[in-house]
Amino acid sequence: MSEGQHVPHPLALYRQAIEQQGFIPDPAQQAAVQALQNCFDAVQRGEPARGVYLWGPVGRGKTWLMDQFHGCLTIPARRQHFHHFMRWTHQRLFQLNGTADPLKALAQALAEEIRVLCFDELFVNDIGDAIILGRLFQVLFESGVVVVATSNLPPRELYVDGFNRERFLPAIAAIEASMQVVAVQGEQDHRLHPGDGQQCYWVRQAGQPCALEQVFNDLSGGAPATDADLPVGYRTVQVIRRSARVLWCDYPHLCEQPLAAMEFMALCETFDAILLSGVPALGAARRPGRIARGTEDGAERVVAGDRELPQLSPQDNGARRFIALVDECYDQRVALYLEADVPLEALYTQGYLEFPFRRTLSRLREMQLQRFH
């Protein structure tokens, strides 16, 4: 590249964000962007390059930094959310059924298409994914694909208590050998600034009309609307109103029926904005579960009776779907407007999902900033 072309690069964009856009300087981010700059320089020159693995708590700017890196590339590259990447991987493996080494064939075909693979939110909780990744990462790196990823966990804590975790250890070894692992653990939650606020969250007021009615009318702009049920995959979603690009539903009809991540992906691919009313307080006190105990519990004799199971929260299934919906809206830049029974900070205060909900809360805050829209 000639100097006259002034091709943007990650380090320059980071400095510009601090100097001109009000971003807060952060030593952890500076170390991360330097690693991304080194990777960028090498791949742009066609030289061997180490990938970058950014990990740390929510809101530390990992996704933003990776997206700046990806946006600067002038070579073939792909950027995907990690669970989208895994869905694509499973589909390709199914198509390659009967191939002698389908994972190797998949990786080599990908290496012919792209030089750099970026994916966000690397997280492994499924034995099938763990087994696939144990081999896939190795073959991708051997095929010359440079991987840049973000995660909330360091490599050695991925799938840490998972079944047959030894099948995933080769993936961890490959990550540590071929990627620079950078902790992005600064004290700033960068999702809280900069940017002017735009209200996307309301607390329902008794006796008052739903705030989302006016939002729906404004967003639809007079386009034809209907309250007819919406087919989504093999299921049907009951709606309050929908137009061609705006969807308005009650929480129970979207989060308390068995929709999967694929259905939420489809909704976000169809609509520019999703409105959700009637969102309850999602956190709930855990309640103990019990199961009859007998000799099937082990080889040694036990006294029949009850044994305690991990405590259960009856609302966690809906909360999991709500988290999945927020993730899809965030990743596909779909505006999400909510009217809830409680303030945002009280949406999930206790339960099994308290840790993953921290990311959801951070994303909901960011989605109320003008720069998100």
Buried (B, 14 or more C-beta within 10 A) or exposed (E): EEEEEEEEBBBBBBBEBBEEEEBBEBEBBBBBBBBBBBBBBBBBEEEEBBBBBBBBBBBBBBBBBBBBBBEBBEEEBBBBBBBBBBBBBEEBBEEBEEEEEBBBBBBBEBBEEBBBBBBBBBBBEBBEBBBBBBBBBBBBBBBEBBBBBBBBBBBEEBBEEBEEBEBBEBBBBBBBEBBBBBBBEBEBBBBEEEBEEBEBBBBBEEEEEBBBBEBBBEBBEEEEBEEEEBEBEEEEBBBBBBBEEBBBBBBEBBBBBEBBBEBBBBBBEBBBBBBBBBBBBBBBEBEEEEEEBEEEEEEEEEEEEEEEEEEEBEBBEBBBBBBBBBBBBBBBEBBBBBBBBBEBEEBBBEBBBEEBBBBBBBBBBBBBBEEBE
